[in-house]
Every structure is written in C-alpha cells, then in structure tokens.
Amino acid sequence: MLGAYGAVVRVLAAGVVTGLLVAGGSGCVAHRAVSGLAAGRVDRRGVARSAGGVVGGLPGSWTRQRSPRLRRFRLQAVSCSPDGRHCLAVGVFCVSAVCRGKRAGAVLATADGGSVWVRRPLPRGIRFSGYFEDSPARLSGALSCAGSLRCVVLGWQGCGKRSHMAILLTTTGGKTWAVINGRSLGSGMYGLSCPSASTCFAAGSQGASGAVITTTDGGRQWARLRLPRGTGVLNAIWCPSAARCTAVGADGADHVNASAFAVSTSSGGRAWTRGILPQHVPALIAVSCPPSPTCYATGNSQLRGYILVTTDGGRKWRANLRPEGNKFNELVSISCPSATTCAAAGTAHEIATGAGGPARLIVATSNGGSAWPAQTHPAGFSELLSVSCSRTLRCVAVGNWWTDRGGYFTDSGALILINLHH
C-alpha cells in the first residue's frame, strides 16, 4: 500500500510492520531510506499524559510543545547542549507528488529548553533521509551539540550518482552553516557524538563492515579509525570524552537476522575492544554513555524493545530491560545523563489482533535499570525517534504524529515533548 508520504507498508506474518520512506527532495530518492516505525493513529489532543511523580530522577510529566507549522513532516533527531537550554532538531518532509514536498529537510532550534522553537535555514542542496531497511537506524540526520550554539549534523548533498555525505557545522545554533564534503568518508555515517567543541566521532558502515571517523578541529577534517576485523555495521556511537567511545550495531548488514554488536575504546580510537553480548539479542540501534564506565543501548525484536547495559566500559553487556508479554513498543533512542538515570523513547504499536494496545512511549530509570517505569501513556498513537537529556535532567523528545486519511502521512506533523520540573 503506497501512502501519500511515499511509505510502502507491509505486514509480515509475525505481525511486524515495516515501511519504505522515500525521503529525497527535488527528485532525489534516499538510499535505502526505510522506516519500520509508523503503524498507527494519533489522538493529537492527548499525545502525552503524565505518568505522575518524579521517575528516574527525571520529572515524570511530559507535555507537547508547539512547533513551527511543519505539516507532513517528521522530526528524527534532537541534541541539546549540556545545560539543556539550547537544542537543535532535524527532520524530513514528505516528498511524494500528493504531498508536493519541495524540500527534503528542516532544522529547528530552541534556546529555552524546548518550549519555543524556530526554524533555521539549511544550505542549498542539503537533504536528510530516513532509515535503514528493516531497522530504525538513521541513514542521515544524526546530530550532536557540544555547546550552546555549536553543533554538527550529518546529511546528504546532491542527487543521484552525484550525491554524497555532507557534514554540516554551525557555531550559531543553526543560523549559519559550513558544509564539509564527505564524499571520501564512507558510504554512510549513521551515528554522531561530539564530546567537545573540537572532537567528534561518527560511526556507520563502509559496505558491510563498520566504520568510525573522527575530527579534532571541530569537523573540518576527518580521519578514519582502524577497527577490529569483523566489526559489524555500526548504527550509533556515544563518546563521553575524547578518549572513551562505545559504538553499537549489528554483526551483519541484514538487520532482521543480525545479532547485537558493540566495540569500545578508551584511547580515542587507537585501540578497540569488541564487547561480549548476551545471545539472541537483536541489532542495537542506539547507545548512551554518561561520564562513567556505564553505557546503555537499545534494540528491538518483533516490535518489542530491549535495553542492554555495561558497567565496565563496554567489555561485557547484560540485558537490563526485556520485552514484556503482549506490549508492542520499539525503543529507538536513549539518553543517560548519569550512570543511574536514563530516558528511552520509541513507538507504541497496536497490532491488528488487538493483543497490543497502547504501550509505553517513554520509559525512564533512576536506579541503574532495576526498573523502567513508563513516562507517558499516549491516548492515541505516534512515534518518538530521538530523545536528549541534559545534565540538568531536562529532556526533549521528538518525532511525529499522523492520522490516516486516505494515505499515510497525508495529515501529519512534527511532535515535540519536553519533561517539566516540579
């Protein structure tokens, strides 16, 4: 079924809903741009309801914020400064003929922790795209903000065979940009982490193998790092310092049948250690590491979310949150401001059999993962694709809402939630 957003949705025998997102612009088609997330309806009047109380050290009440009028649009990544006041979010418009999409991407900015957002200009020819086939890992649009106004964003430039990865740099909170040609840096970088204003690491793939690149001059020049032989495709990376990073992904290009994979470094990428992970855990798609030897990572299997944790810098991992019965929810992003405090965001699904029903959209922990209480219980359905929590325990989560009126995403728009301090 082809929707007006360019989403081809198919229901597999196991009840898994996957979709194809065409996310280019001006005739561009995103490479393998796919989303396996959108599969329901949204009640825009009640997208977020408070779970009540302070959970996980994070305020448990989340509210929907008004964003610029971006219809038929999904926000797919957000990153906030360490103080939580300044954030950038990036997203994509629909580009089908029905939607009349003329621009493939947009950037939003806030200077008050997420209450008020403004649209920022993008350089000419820059576009963002969607997701890996059968995996919610971003193909582009990842970003990381190391300071109040200093951020790095991964995108694409050009069309067709002439298209290539582009790295966008801003020191003005998105008001102005410098564009770095990333043609020689690999076939794709899907995760980005900037522990300082000068140092960033990006993780992704070169063919069927993982790749990590780094910069020490704020993003203008990048170098490829040597990884252990057999490193799988890396979907995400988190670096709490210029020396320590953890990257996660899959042990093969086939995300449906792949197993979780992780590598870590404590030497700024000069040497890497492959992690030991539990068996039968699916590909990992997001990771967050506070300034400690602890990291948390998320993955999904059959619309059910996993969370893994390591407390020794990435050498050994264990399951921290396992899928629960008939609750169908994917966790596609995680942000941990401390070793014991995290928020994870994703998508709640309703399966045609009725076995699922509204599930958890945001979960959080304050005790190192001993419990992950739900933070919001949407009255309808939506998706959250990214969450960013600052050291001040203020979080911003972004995604999109939609209603199905004759086709997917014909009536949709940006969704922004923030948590409120009591």
Phi and psi in degrees as a GROMACS rama.xvg file:
@    title "Ramachandran Plot"
@    xaxis  label "Phi"
@    yaxis  label "Psi"
@TYPE xy
-100.61  117.258  LEU-2
-91.0282  171.828  GLY-3
-69.3721  -15.7101  ALA-4
-85.0351  -3.92167  TYR-5
84.8376  27.8723  GLY-6
-103.399  118.045  ALA-7
-95.5884  114.927  VAL-8
-110.319  132.802  VAL-9
-132.736  143.563  ARG-10
-106.232  119.349  VAL-11
-82.7752  168.554  LEU-12
-58.6288  -34.4711  ALA-13
-79.8894  0.0785168  ALA-14
90.5431  10.888  GLY-15
-84.5779  130.172  VAL-16
-101.132  125.238  VAL-17
-128.424  159.433  THR-18
-147.028  158.417  GLY-19
-110.175  118.851  LEU-20
-104.309  116.328  LEU-21
-88.881  109.222  VAL-22
-125.66  32.8205  ALA-23
-86.0897  -163.645  GLY-24
-153.63  148.132  GLY-25
52.6983  43.8081  SER-26
92.4346  -5.68732  GLY-27
-79.6954  142.864  CYS-28
-118.002  128.592  VAL-29
-67.0729  141.886  ALA-30
-70.0803  118.368  HIS-31
49.7265  36.4362  ARG-32
-80.1615  108.852  ALA-33
-137.745  144.553  VAL-34
-122.858  130.398  SER-35
-103.702  29.3564  GLY-36
-109.474  -48.3438  LEU-37
-70.6135  121.252  ALA-38
-160.011  38.4951  ALA-39
-168.868  -166.489  GLY-40
-116.602  159.753  ARG-41
-124.317  134.376  VAL-42
-94.6343  103.753  ASP-43
-66.3086  -16.8974  ARG-44
-77.6793  -17.8526  ARG-45
-141.897  47.0471  GLY-46
-62.7164  -35.6596  VAL-47
-131.168  127.706  ALA-48
-121.072  141.171  ARG-49
-64.7381  134.74  SER-50
-80.2014  -12.6454  ALA-51
88.3065  136.802  GLY-52
78.5757  174.081  GLY-53
-96.1077  116.047  VAL-54
-117.009  133.132  VAL-55
68.2036  23.624  GLY-56
74.6494  -8.30467  GLY-57
-102.365  139.181  LEU-58
-55.2443  132.701  PRO-59
-83.2325  -3.72201  GLY-60
-99.7746  121.287  SER-61
-114.735  139.679  TRP-62
-127.791  152.645  THR-63
-83.3293  135.542  ARG-64
-106.29  149.371  GLN-65
-78.8271  127.083  ARG-66
-111.218  166.149  SER-67
-53.4371  153.655  PRO-68
-71.2723  82.2946  ARG-69
-110.012  92.0525  LEU-70
-84.516  156.028  ARG-71
51.3064  53.147  ARG-72
-145.72  142.578  PHE-73
-127.783  133.878  ARG-74
-87.8572  129.888  LEU-75
-120.205  -5.0829  GLN-76
-158.212  145.617  ALA-77
-143.482  145.205  VAL-78
-143.999  135.956  SER-79
-118.359  153.36  CYS-80
-66.6919  163.165  SER-81
-55.8144  -30.6101  PRO-82
-84.7874  -5.92477  ASP-83
80.827  0.625198  GLY-84
-85.2325  -44.7768  ARG-85
-100.662  131.295  HIS-86
-139.951  149.427  CYS-87
-118.218  144.212  LEU-88
-133.172  140.697  ALA-89
-121.677  153.446  VAL-90
-158.829  -178.976  GLY-91
-130.25  145.554  VAL-92
-88.4349  160.132  PHE-93
-69.3189  151.833  CYS-94
-130.543  15.7712  VAL-95
-75.9077  167.145  SER-96
-62.7312  -37.1946  ALA-97
-66.2564  -39.8598  VAL-98
-77.8145  -15.5553  CYS-99
56.8801  35.4241  ARG-100
-68.6879  125.437  GLY-101
-111.144  -15.4201  LYS-102
-128.855  138.455  ARG-103
-88.7334  -14.2156  ALA-104
-155.843  167.543  GLY-105
-154.04  156.662  ALA-106
-123.107  132.538  VAL-107
-113.83  150.505  LEU-108
-135.939  147.955  ALA-109
-135.06  146.547  THR-110
-120.228  9.50715  ALA-111
-129.07  28.9272  ASP-112
81.651  9.59753  GLY-113
114.916  0.216087  GLY-114
-75.6621  -41.3111  SER-115
-122.503  129.864  VAL-116
-122.001  144.224  TRP-117
-127.957  152.237  VAL-118
-86.4242  136.772  ARG-119
-109.438  150.556  ARG-120
-73.7688  149.812  PRO-121
-108.13  145.773  LEU-122
-59.8115  151.882  PRO-123
-60.8657  135.314  ARG-124
85.6518  -1.82905  GLY-125
-87.2998  137.694  ILE-126
-141.138  159.949  ARG-127
-118.085  158.22  PHE-128
-130.31  -174.31  SER-129
-94.9316  -110.78  GLY-130
-132.981  157.054  TYR-131
-56.1553  149.871  PHE-132
-63.4956  129.071  GLU-133
59.9234  25.7739  ASP-134
-155.402  139.862  SER-135
-85.3709  19.6657  PRO-136
-72.1398  135.963  ALA-137
-67.9489  138.283  ARG-138
-81.1798  -35.2045  LEU-139
-159.322  171.099  SER-140
102.461  -3.08659  GLY-141
-63.7474  147.887  ALA-142
-149.68  161.826  LEU-143
-150.387  131.204  SER-144
-113.197  117.105  CYS-145
-91.8579  -13.5119  ALA-146
-148.274  -175.227  GLY-147
-61.2489  -37.3862  SER-148
-125.335  -1.02262  LEU-149
-103.773  113.958  ARG-150
-138.708  156.935  CYS-151
-124.496  136.466  VAL-152
-130.387  140.06  VAL-153
-97.4374  129.031  LEU-154
-144.343  -165.93  GLY-155
-127.436  153.475  TRP-156
-136.046  138.885  GLN-157
88.9507  179.152  GLY-158
-129.388  155.566  CYS-159
57.8275  -139.089  GLY-160
-68.0968  -18.3935  LYS-161
-87.8416  -3.04845  ARG-162
-73.1549  152.528  SER-163
-156.928  162.168  HIS-164
-66.1171  141.092  MET-165
-126.92  141.031  ALA-166
-111.18  121.635  ILE-167
-101.902  131.471  LEU-168
-120.326  135.399  LEU-169
-136.978  141.892  THR-170
-118.686  11.9272  THR-171
-126.556  22.3152  THR-172
66.9632  28.3211  GLY-173
94.6678  -0.329377  GLY-174
-70.4477  -36.2386  LYS-175
-134.548  154.257  THR-176
-137.362  149.388  TRP-177
-112.958  137.498  ALA-178
-112.158  124.051  VAL-179
-105.185  127.429  ILE-180
-70.8328  119.077  ASN-181
-104.997  24.6883  GLY-182
-56.7205  -35.9813  ARG-183
-92.7872  6.20496  SER-184
-98.1651  0.89023  LEU-185
131.066  169.576  GLY-186
-75.3155  -18.2817  SER-187
178.687  139.374  GLY-188
-120.727  127.461  MET-189
-114.003  -17.8202  TYR-190
-129.278  150.748  GLY-191
-146.265  138.569  LEU-192
-147.161  126.67  SER-193
-118.245  98.1304  CYS-194
-72.2019  -16.4722  PRO-195
-148.058  173.92  SER-196
-65.4122  -25.1119  ALA-197
-101.503  -25.5834  SER-198
-111.811  130.175  THR-199
-139.35  154.33  CYS-200
-129.608  138.019  PHE-201
-125.201  141.208  ALA-202
-124.509  147.604  ALA-203
-176.721  -131.368  GLY-204
-143.195  155.087  SER-205
-128.744  98.882  GLN-206
70.4009  -128.872  GLY-207
-95.12  5.88268  ALA-208
-111.494  156.823  SER-209
-74.5029  157.627  GLY-210
-147.08  144.578  ALA-211
-134.246  132.823  VAL-212
-121.845  157.294  ILE-213
-142.996  156.573  THR-214
-133.926  148.592  THR-215
-123.612  9.23496  THR-216
-123.947  30.2978  ASP-217
83.2707  6.73082  GLY-218
112.849  0.458405  GLY-219
-81.1414  -33.3842  ARG-220
-127.281  135.194  GLN-221
-125.739  148.364  TRP-222
-130.515  145.394  ALA-223
-84.597  138.786  ARG-224
-99.1994  149.504  LEU-225
-83.4477  127.98  ARG-226
-110.528  160.033  LEU-227
-59.9333  147.955  PRO-228
-60.1629  137.323  ARG-229
87.3387  8.3502  GLY-230
-62.3156  129.05  THR-231
-78.6983  178.782  GLY-232
-63.1769  130.724  VAL-233
-103.179  120.642  LEU-234
-92.492  -23.1573  ASN-235
-155.297  155.938  ALA-236
-146.212  146.427  ILE-237
-139.827  129.912  TRP-238
-127.692  102.086  CYS-239
-71.0182  -14.4296  PRO-240
-150.173  171.318  SER-241
-68.5274  -16.0975  ALA-242
-97.2541  -33.0535  ALA-243
-112.897  126.413  ARG-244
-141.071  151.23  CYS-245
-133.165  131.076  THR-246
-121.811  141.682  ALA-247
-130.578  159.449  VAL-248
178.957  -134.011  GLY-249
-132.535  153.787  ALA-250
-83.1349  10.1288  ASP-251
-165.899  170.627  GLY-252
-74.6787  -20.3023  ALA-253
-84.7371  97.0921  ASP-254
-69.113  -22.0627  HIS-255
-68.6833  -43.3254  VAL-256
-104.677  2.47886  ASN-257
-79.269  161.122  ALA-258
-107.97  161.962  SER-259
-62.5767  147.755  ALA-260
-142.4  144.318  PHE-261
-151.47  143.65  ALA-262
-134.007  153.093  VAL-263
-143.171  156.919  SER-264
-138.983  147.326  THR-265
-122.14  13.9144  SER-266
-126.006  25.8812  SER-267
68.9618  20.5517  GLY-268
99.7746  -0.323858  GLY-269
-70.9747  -32.3907  ARG-270
-139.563  142.683  ALA-271
-127.382  148.535  TRP-272
-119.3  130.301  THR-273
-80.2289  133.229  ARG-274
-79.0256  153.945  GLY-275
-99.2744  116.584  ILE-276
-115.848  157.025  LEU-277
-60.2108  150.418  PRO-278
-73.4115  155.735  GLN-279
63.7087  28.5601  HIS-280
-102.951  130.335  VAL-281
-72.2492  176.97  PRO-282
-53.5964  142.21  ALA-283
-93.3163  142.919  LEU-284
-125.677  -9.11429  ILE-285
-151.779  151.471  ALA-286
-149.18  148.694  VAL-287
-144.681  132.715  SER-288
-129.667  109.124  CYS-289
-69.6064  174.276  PRO-290
-70.2809  66.7196  PRO-291
-161.569  176.265  SER-292
-73.4871  4.78951  PRO-293
-94.266  138.783  THR-294
-138.48  149.669  CYS-295
-121.942  143.258  TYR-296
-138.548  148.923  ALA-297
-115.927  149.629  THR-298
-151.667  171.654  GLY-299
-140.613  147.382  ASN-300
-142.966  121.582  SER-301
53.0573  46.8335  GLN-302
65.5095  23.7283  LEU-303
-124.09  132.505  ARG-304
-90.9372  141.647  GLY-305
-111.282  153.807  TYR-306
-132.641  128.189  ILE-307
-108.115  156.366  LEU-308
-138.058  146.534  VAL-309
-128.828  142.802  THR-310
-119.959  10.8666  THR-311
-125.664  31.5745  ASP-312
80.3333  13.2117  GLY-313
107.651  4.43425  GLY-314
-76.9308  -48.6523  ARG-315
-124.21  134.36  LYS-316
-119.729  151.623  TRP-317
-138.955  156.853  ARG-318
-69.8737  130.654  ALA-319
-110.851  -32.5241  ASN-320
-139.72  123.393  LEU-321
-107.961  157.611  ARG-322
-57.11  146.257  PRO-323
-111.434  113.536  GLU-324
39.7212  -120.025  GLY-325
-101.795  19.6899  ASN-326
-85.7648  117.604  LYS-327
-102.474  101.771  PHE-328
-149.39  135.761  ASN-329
-97.7989  142.442  GLU-330
-112.789  114.302  LEU-331
-114.603  -3.43751  VAL-332
-152.426  149.247  SER-333
-147.723  144.804  ILE-334
-142.872  126.97  SER-335
-126.081  102.497  CYS-336
-73.0856  -15.2416  PRO-337
-147.413  174.544  SER-338
-68.5771  -17.9872  ALA-339
-115.158  -7.59606  THR-340
-120.79  123.375  THR-341
-146.204  156.696  CYS-342
-128.876  136.086  ALA-343
-123.545  139.389  ALA-344
-125.327  156.751  ALA-345
-172.238  -142.03  GLY-346
-131.879  133.709  THR-347
-99.591  131.459  ALA-348
-113.72  153.506  HIS-349
-118.419  115.57  GLU-350
-83.1347  148.257  ILE-351
-57.9479  -27.3448  ALA-352
-72.4063  -13.6566  THR-353
84.5354  4.02735  GLY-354
-73.7682  -21.5065  ALA-355
-88.9682  -73.8615  GLY-356
78.1219  176.686  GLY-357
-57.1231  129.251  PRO-358
-121.981  -170.938  ALA-359
-79.2136  132.62  ARG-360
-99.1284  -34.7365  LEU-361
-135.865  133.667  ILE-362
-123.841  158.416  VAL-363
-147.955  158.354  ALA-364
-136.257  148.717  THR-365
-123.73  -0.141248  SER-366
-126.167  37.2666  ASN-367
69.6866  21.3136  GLY-368
96.296  6.22081  GLY-369
-62.911  -29.8022  SER-370
-145.316  145.951  ALA-371
-127.743  73.5717  TRP-372
-64.1677  149.011  PRO-373
-68.0015  140.191  ALA-374
-99.8187  -30.7479  GLN-375
-138.721  152.249  THR-376
-132.305  88.5117  HIS-377
-59.9442  141.784  PRO-378
-73.0382  -29.9392  ALA-379
-117.042  -141.291  GLY-380
-134.414  143.482  PHE-381
-160.454  -172.491  SER-382
-139.071  140.866  GLU-383
-112.864  126.676  LEU-384
-107.311  -11.5179  LEU-385
-159.624  144.003  SER-386
-137.377  142.292  VAL-387
-136.211  121.703  SER-388
-116.106  133.439  CYS-389
-91.1841  174.422  SER-390
-65.4655  -19.5416  ARG-391
-84.1319  5.97003  THR-392
66.666  26.366  LEU-393
-99.798  131.361  ARG-394
-123.657  147.932  CYS-395
-126.605  131.236  VAL-396
-122.734  139.65  ALA-397
-131.371  156.653  VAL-398
-179.056  -134.295  GLY-399
-156.127  155.789  ASN-400
-112.827  159.974  TRP-401
-160.718  160.029  TRP-402
-127.932  145.268  THR-403
-92.3749  98.6837  ASP-404
-120.35  77.5663  ARG-405
87.3882  2.57711  GLY-406
163.551  150.35  GLY-407
-64.2598  134.613  TYR-408
70.2085  12.4259  PHE-409
-69.103  -25.5984  THR-410
-130.508  97.7398  ASP-411
-156.121  170.593  SER-412
-175.567  174.729  GLY-413
-67.3497  142.315  ALA-414
-123.168  126.898  LEU-415
-129.957  126.492  ILE-416
-120.015  142.743  LEU-417
-130.673  152.706  ILE-418
-91.4532  153.305  ASN-419
-115.458  136.568  LEU-420
-78.4225  141.448  HIS-421
